[in-house]
Amino acid sequence: MGGEDKLFYEKRARDRGYNLVAGVDEAGRGPLAGPVVAACCAFRKDVRIEGIDDSKKLTAKKRQDAYRLLAKHPQVLYSIGIVEPDEIDRINIYQATIKAMTMAIDGMPEKPDYVIVDGMNLLHPEAATEKLVKGDARSLTVGAASILAKVTRDEIMERYHDKWPCYGFNRNRGYGTVEHLKALEENGPCEIHRASFQPVKSLIEELSIC
């Protein structure tokens, strides 16, 4: 996998007759708070943008730098899909992730006819899809989507930190860190916590009993 051409899957799809090939990935499936964010990204032609990789492998600065390169590049098309915590609770995180990915695909300025999806089975009515395990590290468009989704979500959580500083969302991004769990115990959940996720669910039940 280390020597794999990161445009192999995009080129193969075009060799099969597809025109605009995109990658899609998400950020925020696991946190206790905040939305799940997906991004869809396509290159009009095979451009190799420096610093594109699985977003989890990059420092925050490198992610920001790569995000800026992607956002302003004339050959890059992208779109973001966001599903908020209340909907995550209503339809479950798996379905919310699928919905965010679908929203991102549907929001593209030019509609892709082939989409490489990071690690999930996603059906789309207007595009062929391919599940690619560890796609964010193996496909350039999926890696780009992972960066776009992660940076977008981090910025959302920064804004939430300004509103609810006690939870440390600017550091933990809503994940269940020791700091976040301690703040939950002391302050209870806020409106962006996912009520269907533990231990948030138990804390809400305890508060309702009281």
C-alpha positions in Angstrom: 0.0 0.0 0.0 2.9 2.3 0.7 4.0 2.5 -3.0 0.4 2.6 -4.3 -0.3 5.3 -6.9 -2.7 7.7 -5.1 -4.5 8.4 -8.4 -4.8 4.7 -9.3 -8.5 4.4 -8.5 -9.3 7.7 -10.2 -7.5 6.7 -13.4 -9.1 3.3 -13.4 -12.5 4.8 -13.2 -11.8 7.1 -16.1 -10.4 4.2 -18.1 -13.8 2.5 -17.6 -15.5 5.5 -19.1 -16.3 7.7 -16.2 -15.7 11.4 -16.5 -15.6 13.3 -13.2 -14.2 11.0 -10.4 -14.6 12.2 -6.8 -13.6 11.1 -3.3 -15.7 11.4 -0.2 -14.8 11.1 3.5 -16.1 12.2 6.8 -15.0 13.7 10.1 -16.7 13.4 13.5 -18.3 10.0 13.7 -17.0 9.2 17.1 -17.3 12.4 19.2 -19.8 13.0 22.0 -20.7 16.5 20.7 -21.0 18.4 17.5 -22.0 17.5 13.9 -20.7 14.8 11.5 -19.1 16.5 8.5 -18.5 15.0 5.1 -16.6 16.4 2.1 -16.7 15.4 -1.5 -13.7 16.4 -3.7 -12.8 16.0 -7.4 -10.0 17.2 -9.6 -10.8 18.3 -13.1 -7.5 16.6 -14.2 -4.7 14.8 -12.5 -3.2 17.4 -10.3 -0.9 16.4 -7.5 -1.2 18.9 -4.6 1.6 18.8 -2.1 0.7 17.7 1.4 -2.5 15.7 0.6 -2.8 12.6 2.8 -5.0 11.0 5.4 -6.0 14.0 7.6 -5.2 12.0 10.7 -1.6 11.8 9.7 -1.1 15.5 9.3 -0.5 18.2 11.9 -3.1 20.9 12.4 -0.9 23.3 10.5 -0.3 21.0 7.6 -4.0 20.3 7.4 -4.7 24.0 7.3 -2.1 24.6 4.6 -3.5 21.7 2.5 -7.0 23.0 3.0 -6.1 26.4 1.7 -4.3 24.9 -1.3 -7.4 22.8 -2.1 -9.9 25.6 -1.6 -8.2 28.0 -4.0 -6.9 25.5 -6.7 -8.7 26.1 -10.0 -8.7 22.4 -10.8 -10.3 21.3 -7.5 -14.1 21.0 -7.0 -15.5 20.3 -3.5 -18.6 20.4 -1.4 -19.4 19.9 2.3 -22.3 18.1 3.9 -23.1 18.6 7.6 -25.6 16.7 9.8 -26.3 18.2 13.2 -26.4 16.4 16.6 -30.2 16.3 16.9 -30.4 14.5 13.6 -27.6 12.1 14.6 -29.7 11.2 17.6 -32.8 10.7 15.5 -31.4 8.5 12.7 -28.2 7.1 14.3 -24.6 8.0 13.5 -24.2 5.5 10.6 -27.2 6.9 8.7 -26.2 10.4 9.6 -22.7 9.8 8.0 -24.3 8.4 4.9 -26.6 11.5 4.7 -23.7 13.9 5.2 -21.7 12.1 2.4 -24.8 12.2 0.1 -25.3 15.9 0.8 -21.6 16.6 -0.1 -21.9 14.7 -3.4 -25.2 16.4 -4.2 -23.7 19.8 -3.5 -20.8 19.5 -5.9 -20.6 22.4 -8.5 -20.2 19.7 -11.2 -21.8 16.4 -10.5 -19.4 13.4 -10.3 -20.4 10.2 -12.1 -18.0 8.1 -10.0 -17.3 8.4 -6.3 -14.6 6.7 -4.2 -15.9 6.3 -0.6 -13.7 5.9 2.4 -14.6 2.6 4.1 -18.3 2.8 3.7 -21.0 1.2 1.5 -22.7 4.2 -0.1 -25.3 4.0 -2.9 -26.1 7.1 -4.9 -28.8 7.4 -7.5 -26.7 9.4 -10.0 -23.2 8.1 -9.5 -21.4 4.8 -9.4 -19.6 4.3 -6.0 -16.7 2.3 -4.8 -15.9 1.5 -1.2 -12.2 1.8 -0.5 -10.8 0.7 2.9 -8.3 3.2 4.2 -9.2 5.3 1.2 -8.0 8.5 2.8 -4.4 7.2 2.7 -4.7 5.4 -0.7 -6.6 7.9 -2.9 -5.7 11.5 -3.5 -9.3 12.7 -3.9 -10.4 10.8 -0.7 -7.4 12.2 1.2 -8.3 15.7 0.0 -11.9 15.1 1.1 -10.7 14.0 4.6 -8.7 17.2 5.0 -11.7 19.4 3.8 -14.0 17.6 6.2 -11.7 17.7 9.2 -10.7 21.3 8.9 -14.3 22.3 8.4 -15.4 20.4 11.5 -12.5 21.7 13.6 -13.6 25.3 12.7 -17.2 24.5 13.8 -15.9 23.2 17.1 -13.8 26.3 17.6 -16.9 28.4 17.3 -18.8 26.1 19.8 -15.9 26.5 22.2 -16.5 30.3 22.2 -20.1 29.6 23.3 -19.4 26.8 25.7 -15.8 27.1 26.9 -16.1 24.8 29.8 -16.0 21.7 27.7 -12.7 22.5 25.9 -14.1 21.9 22.4 -11.2 23.8 20.9 -8.9 21.0 22.2 -11.0 17.8 22.2 -13.3 18.6 19.2 -16.1 16.9 21.1 -14.3 13.6 21.6 -14.5 11.8 25.0 -11.2 12.9 26.5 -10.6 13.0 30.2 -11.0 16.7 30.2 -14.3 16.5 28.3 -15.8 13.8 30.5 -14.9 15.7 33.6 -16.6 18.8 32.3 -19.7 16.7 31.4 -19.9 15.4 35.0 -19.5 18.9 36.4 -21.7 20.9 34.0 -24.0 18.3 32.3 -24.5 18.2 28.6 -25.1 21.3 26.4 -27.3 21.5 23.3 -24.7 20.1 20.9 -24.0 17.0 22.8 -25.3 13.8 21.2 -28.0 12.5 23.5 -27.9 9.0 22.0 -24.2 8.6 22.9 -22.9 7.3 26.2 -22.2 8.7 28.7 -24.2 11.7 27.6 -27.4 9.5 27.5 -27.0 8.4 31.1 -26.3 11.9 32.3 -29.5 13.2 30.6 -31.4 10.3 32.2 -30.0 11.1 35.6 -30.9 14.8 35.2 -34.4 14.0 34.2 -34.9 11.8 37.2 -33.7 14.6 39.5 
